[in-house]
Amino acid sequence: METATIDRAFLARPGLEVAPDLLGSVLRHTTPEGTVAVRLTEVEAYQGADDPGSHAFRGRTPRNDVMFGPAGHLYVYFTYGMHFCANVVCDVDGTATAVLLRAGEVIEGPALAASRRLSARTAREYARGPARLTSALGLGRPDNGADLCVADSPTQLLPGPPVDGGRVRTGPRVGVSGAGGDGVAFPWRFWLDGEPTVSPYRPHVPKRRK
């Protein structure tokens, strides 16, 4: 695995360009407990103010401030009152574009990842899903805003081996509605075909009015 971080200019592009290019790259996080690294196999793009599924759709808030740039930082948020999810901020300053890290393969620190994911039945489940990925890496609220592109950062985004473009698949984002309510209008989830770590697809289910 390479040790040089991904260049910030690589990330300072539209999210829909960055997202598939992140497949195969490695997110590495070091804590006092040790180091865990995950090779990314599934991601989702979020396009800021033009995207109803984005946290930034209704403007800038203290919660989503990191999304507005600069590129190359980690946006970590708490969801459903129990989980953290991690995103790579991209595009130019002010666009609030980010790529959600949905799933990956633990390639460094499997024992530490397993200790954080006691409910996982197999190694492929350590980081199979956005909340599981952040848990396996040991990421949380203090890591929001971490710079992924500097050598002395405890959280780094690293290039991985080249990915065969023929393996990249795309489809609707998980649990996000589209113009027709089924997510088809936003096929902004990207994954590597044949990877057992890719998370199961669950379509958006509209809430029923009482």
C-alpha positions as a Markdown table, in Angstrom:
| # | Residue | x | y | z |
|---|---|---|---|---|
| 1 | Met | 0.0 | 0.0 | 0.0 |
| 2 | Glu | 1.3 | 3.5 | -0.9 |
| 3 | Thr | 2.1 | 5.8 | 2.0 |
| 4 | Ala | 1.6 | 9.2 | 0.2 |
| 5 | Thr | -1.9 | 10.7 | 0.6 |
| 6 | Ile | -4.2 | 11.4 | -2.2 |
| 7 | Asp | -3.5 | 14.9 | -3.7 |
| 8 | Arg | -6.1 | 17.5 | -2.7 |
| 9 | Ala | -6.5 | 18.6 | -6.3 |
| 10 | Phe | -7.7 | 15.1 | -7.1 |
| 11 | Leu | -10.6 | 15.7 | -4.7 |
| 12 | Ala | -11.3 | 19.3 | -5.7 |
| 13 | Arg | -13.6 | 18.1 | -8.5 |
| 14 | Pro | -17.4 | 17.5 | -8.8 |
| 15 | Gly | -18.6 | 14.7 | -6.5 |
| 16 | Leu | -19.9 | 12.6 | -9.4 |
| 17 | Glu | -16.4 | 12.5 | -10.8 |
| 18 | Val | -14.6 | 11.9 | -7.6 |
| 19 | Ala | -16.9 | 9.1 | -6.2 |
| 20 | Pro | -16.1 | 6.3 | -8.7 |
| 21 | Asp | -12.4 | 7.3 | -8.6 |
| 22 | Leu | -12.4 | 6.7 | -4.9 |
| 23 | Leu | -13.1 | 3.0 | -5.3 |
| 24 | Gly | -10.1 | 1.0 | -4.4 |
| 25 | Ser | -8.5 | 3.8 | -2.4 |
| 26 | Val | -7.7 | 3.4 | 1.3 |
| 27 | Leu | -8.9 | 5.2 | 4.3 |
| 28 | Arg | -6.5 | 4.7 | 7.2 |
| 29 | His | -7.1 | 5.8 | 10.8 |
| 30 | Thr | -4.7 | 5.7 | 13.7 |
| 31 | Thr | -5.8 | 5.9 | 17.4 |
| 32 | Pro | -4.0 | 5.1 | 20.7 |
| 33 | Glu | -5.4 | 1.6 | 20.2 |
| 34 | Gly | -3.7 | 1.1 | 16.9 |
| 35 | Thr | -4.3 | 1.5 | 13.1 |
| 36 | Val | -7.1 | 0.2 | 10.9 |
| 37 | Ala | -7.2 | 0.7 | 7.1 |
| 38 | Val | -10.2 | 0.0 | 4.8 |
| 39 | Arg | -10.0 | -0.3 | 1.0 |
| 40 | Leu | -13.2 | 1.4 | -0.3 |
| 41 | Thr | -15.6 | -0.8 | -2.3 |
| 42 | Glu | -18.8 | 1.3 | -2.2 |
| 43 | Val | -19.5 | 5.0 | -2.1 |
| 44 | Glu | -22.3 | 7.6 | -2.8 |
| 45 | Ala | -22.1 | 11.1 | -4.2 |
| 46 | Tyr | -24.0 | 14.0 | -2.6 |
| 47 | Gln | -24.2 | 17.3 | -4.6 |
| 48 | Gly | -24.9 | 20.0 | -2.1 |
| 49 | Ala | -27.6 | 22.6 | -2.7 |
| 50 | Asp | -28.8 | 20.9 | -5.9 |
| 51 | Asp | -29.4 | 17.6 | -4.2 |
| 52 | Pro | -32.5 | 16.9 | -2.0 |
| 53 | Gly | -30.7 | 14.0 | -0.4 |
| 54 | Ser | -27.8 | 16.2 | 0.8 |
| 55 | His | -27.4 | 17.6 | 4.3 |
| 56 | Ala | -26.6 | 20.9 | 2.6 |
| 57 | Phe | -29.8 | 21.1 | 0.6 |
| 58 | Arg | -31.2 | 23.7 | 2.9 |
| 59 | Gly | -28.1 | 25.7 | 3.4 |
| 60 | Arg | -25.1 | 25.9 | 5.7 |
| 61 | Thr | -25.5 | 24.9 | 9.4 |
| 62 | Pro | -23.1 | 24.2 | 12.2 |
| 63 | Arg | -23.6 | 20.5 | 11.6 |
| 64 | Asn | -22.8 | 20.5 | 7.9 |
| 65 | Asp | -20.2 | 23.3 | 7.9 |
| 66 | Val | -17.3 | 21.0 | 7.0 |
| 67 | Met | -19.1 | 20.0 | 3.8 |
| 68 | Phe | -18.5 | 23.5 | 2.4 |
| 69 | Gly | -14.8 | 22.9 | 2.0 |
| 70 | Pro | -12.0 | 22.9 | 1.4 |
| 71 | Ala | -11.7 | 19.6 | -0.3 |
| 72 | Gly | -9.8 | 16.7 | 1.3 |
| 73 | His | -11.4 | 16.9 | 4.8 |
| 74 | Leu | -13.6 | 14.3 | 6.5 |
| 75 | Tyr | -17.2 | 15.1 | 7.2 |
| 76 | Val | -18.5 | 12.9 | 10.1 |
| 77 | Tyr | -22.1 | 13.1 | 11.2 |
| 78 | Phe | -24.3 | 11.3 | 13.8 |
| 79 | Thr | -27.4 | 9.6 | 12.5 |
| 80 | Tyr | -30.4 | 7.8 | 14.0 |
| 81 | Gly | -29.2 | 8.6 | 17.4 |
| 82 | Met | -26.7 | 5.8 | 17.4 |
| 83 | His | -24.3 | 5.8 | 14.4 |
| 84 | Phe | -21.6 | 7.9 | 12.8 |
| 85 | Cys | -21.1 | 8.1 | 9.1 |
| 86 | Ala | -18.0 | 9.4 | 7.2 |
| 87 | Asn | -17.7 | 11.4 | 4.0 |
| 88 | Val | -14.9 | 12.8 | 1.9 |
| 89 | Val | -15.4 | 16.5 | 1.1 |
| 90 | Cys | -14.7 | 17.4 | -2.5 |
| 91 | Asp | -15.2 | 20.0 | -5.2 |
| 92 | Val | -14.3 | 23.7 | -4.8 |
| 93 | Asp | -14.9 | 25.7 | -1.6 |
| 94 | Gly | -18.5 | 26.6 | -1.0 |
| 95 | Thr | -20.2 | 23.8 | -3.0 |
| 96 | Ala | -20.9 | 21.4 | -0.1 |
| 97 | Thr | -20.2 | 18.3 | -2.1 |
| 98 | Ala | -19.2 | 15.1 | -0.4 |
| 99 | Val | -18.9 | 11.4 | -1.0 |
| 100 | Leu | -20.3 | 9.0 | 1.6 |
| 101 | Leu | -18.1 | 6.0 | 2.3 |
| 102 | Arg | -20.5 | 3.2 | 2.3 |
| 103 | Ala | -18.4 | 0.0 | 2.5 |
| 104 | Gly | -14.9 | -1.5 | 2.3 |
| 105 | Glu | -12.5 | -4.3 | 3.0 |
| 106 | Val | -10.3 | -4.1 | 6.2 |
| 107 | Ile | -6.8 | -4.5 | 4.9 |
| 108 | Glu | -4.9 | -3.4 | 8.0 |
| 109 | Gly | -5.6 | -4.0 | 11.7 |
| 110 | Pro | -8.3 | -6.7 | 11.3 |
| 111 | Ala | -8.0 | -7.7 | 15.0 |
| 112 | Leu | -8.7 | -4.2 | 16.2 |
| 113 | Ala | -11.5 | -3.8 | 13.7 |
| 114 | Ala | -13.0 | -7.1 | 14.9 |
| 115 | Ser | -12.9 | -5.8 | 18.5 |
| 116 | Arg | -15.0 | -2.8 | 17.5 |
| 117 | Arg | -17.4 | -4.9 | 15.5 |
| 118 | Leu | -18.3 | -7.7 | 17.9 |
| 119 | Ser | -21.6 | -8.4 | 16.1 |
| 120 | Ala | -19.8 | -9.1 | 12.8 |
| 121 | Arg | -20.0 | -12.8 | 11.9 |
| 122 | Thr | -17.3 | -12.7 | 9.2 |
| 123 | Ala | -14.4 | -10.4 | 8.2 |
| 124 | Arg | -16.4 | -9.1 | 5.2 |
| 125 | Glu | -18.9 | -7.6 | 7.6 |
| 126 | Tyr | -16.4 | -5.5 | 9.5 |
| 127 | Ala | -17.0 | -2.4 | 7.2 |
| 128 | Arg | -20.0 | -3.5 | 5.2 |
| 129 | Gly | -22.2 | -0.4 | 5.5 |
| 130 | Pro | -21.4 | 3.2 | 6.4 |
| 131 | Ala | -22.0 | 3.0 | 10.1 |
| 132 | Arg | -20.0 | -0.3 | 10.3 |
| 133 | Leu | -17.2 | 1.3 | 8.3 |
| 134 | Thr | -16.8 | 4.2 | 10.7 |
| 135 | Ser | -17.1 | 1.9 | 13.7 |
| 136 | Ala | -14.4 | -0.5 | 12.4 |
| 137 | Leu | -12.1 | 2.5 | 11.8 |
| 138 | Gly | -12.8 | 4.0 | 15.2 |
| 139 | Leu | -14.1 | 7.3 | 13.7 |
| 140 | Gly | -16.4 | 9.6 | 15.7 |
| 141 | Arg | -17.4 | 13.2 | 16.2 |
| 142 | Pro | -13.8 | 14.3 | 17.2 |
| 143 | Asp | -12.7 | 13.3 | 13.6 |
| 144 | Asn | -15.1 | 15.7 | 11.9 |
| 145 | Gly | -13.0 | 18.1 | 9.8 |
| 146 | Ala | -9.9 | 15.9 | 9.8 |
| 147 | Asp | -7.5 | 16.7 | 7.0 |
| 148 | Leu | -7.1 | 13.5 | 4.9 |
| 149 | Cys | -4.3 | 15.0 | 2.6 |
| 150 | Val | -1.5 | 15.7 | 5.0 |
| 151 | Ala | 1.2 | 13.2 | 6.0 |
| 152 | Asp | 1.0 | 13.8 | 9.8 |
| 153 | Ser | -2.8 | 13.4 | 10.0 |
| 154 | Pro | -4.1 | 10.4 | 12.0 |
| 155 | Thr | -6.7 | 10.0 | 9.3 |
| 156 | Gln | -5.4 | 9.7 | 5.8 |
| 157 | Leu | -6.8 | 8.9 | 2.3 |
| 158 | Leu | -4.3 | 6.9 | 0.3 |
| 159 | Pro | -4.2 | 5.7 | -3.3 |
| 160 | Gly | -4.8 | 2.0 | -3.7 |
| 161 | Pro | -4.0 | -0.4 | -6.6 |
| 162 | Pro | -5.5 | 0.5 | -9.9 |
| 163 | Val | -9.1 | -0.5 | -10.3 |
| 164 | Asp | -10.5 | -2.1 | -13.5 |
| 165 | Gly | -13.1 | 0.3 | -14.8 |
| 166 | Gly | -15.1 | -2.6 | -16.1 |
| 167 | Arg | -15.9 | -3.5 | -12.5 |
| 168 | Val | -17.4 | -0.2 | -11.5 |
| 169 | Arg | -21.2 | -0.3 | -11.2 |
| 170 | Thr | -23.7 | 2.5 | -10.5 |
| 171 | Gly | -27.2 | 2.6 | -9.2 |
| 172 | Pro | -29.6 | 4.5 | -6.9 |
| 173 | Arg | -28.4 | 5.6 | -3.5 |
| 174 | Val | -29.5 | 3.6 | -0.5 |
| 175 | Gly | -32.6 | 5.0 | 1.2 |
| 176 | Val | -32.7 | 8.2 | -0.8 |
| 177 | Ser | -35.7 | 9.2 | -2.9 |
| 178 | Gly | -35.5 | 10.6 | -6.4 |
| 179 | Ala | -37.9 | 12.8 | -8.4 |
| 180 | Gly | -40.3 | 9.9 | -8.7 |
| 181 | Gly | -39.8 | 8.7 | -5.1 |
| 182 | Asp | -37.8 | 5.6 | -6.1 |
| 183 | Gly | -34.2 | 7.0 | -6.3 |
| 184 | Val | -33.9 | 6.4 | -10.1 |
| 185 | Ala | -33.3 | 10.1 | -10.7 |
| 186 | Phe | -30.1 | 9.9 | -8.6 |
| 187 | Pro | -28.0 | 6.9 | -9.6 |
| 188 | Trp | -25.1 | 8.2 | -7.6 |
| 189 | Arg | -24.0 | 5.1 | -5.7 |
| 190 | Phe | -20.9 | 3.4 | -7.1 |
| 191 | Trp | -19.4 | 0.0 | -6.2 |
| 192 | Leu | -17.0 | -2.6 | -7.3 |
| 193 | Asp | -18.7 | -5.6 | -8.9 |
| 194 | Gly | -18.0 | -8.9 | -7.2 |
| 195 | Glu | -16.9 | -7.5 | -3.9 |
| 196 | Pro | -18.4 | -9.3 | -0.9 |
| 197 | Thr | -18.0 | -6.2 | 1.3 |
| 198 | Val | -20.5 | -4.2 | -0.7 |
| 199 | Ser | -23.6 | -3.5 | 1.4 |
| 200 | Pro | -27.1 | -4.7 | 0.5 |
| 201 | Tyr | -29.3 | -2.3 | -1.5 |
| 202 | Arg | -32.4 | -1.0 | 0.3 |
| 203 | Pro | -34.7 | 1.4 | -1.6 |
| 204 | His | -36.2 | 4.5 | -0.1 |
| 205 | Val | -39.5 | 3.8 | 1.6 |
| 206 | Pro | -41.7 | 6.9 | 1.8 |
| 207 | Lys | -43.3 | 7.7 | 5.2 |
| 208 | Arg | -47.0 | 7.3 | 5.3 |
| 209 | Arg | -49.1 | 10.2 | 6.5 |
| 210 | Lys | -51.3 | 9.4 | 9.4 |
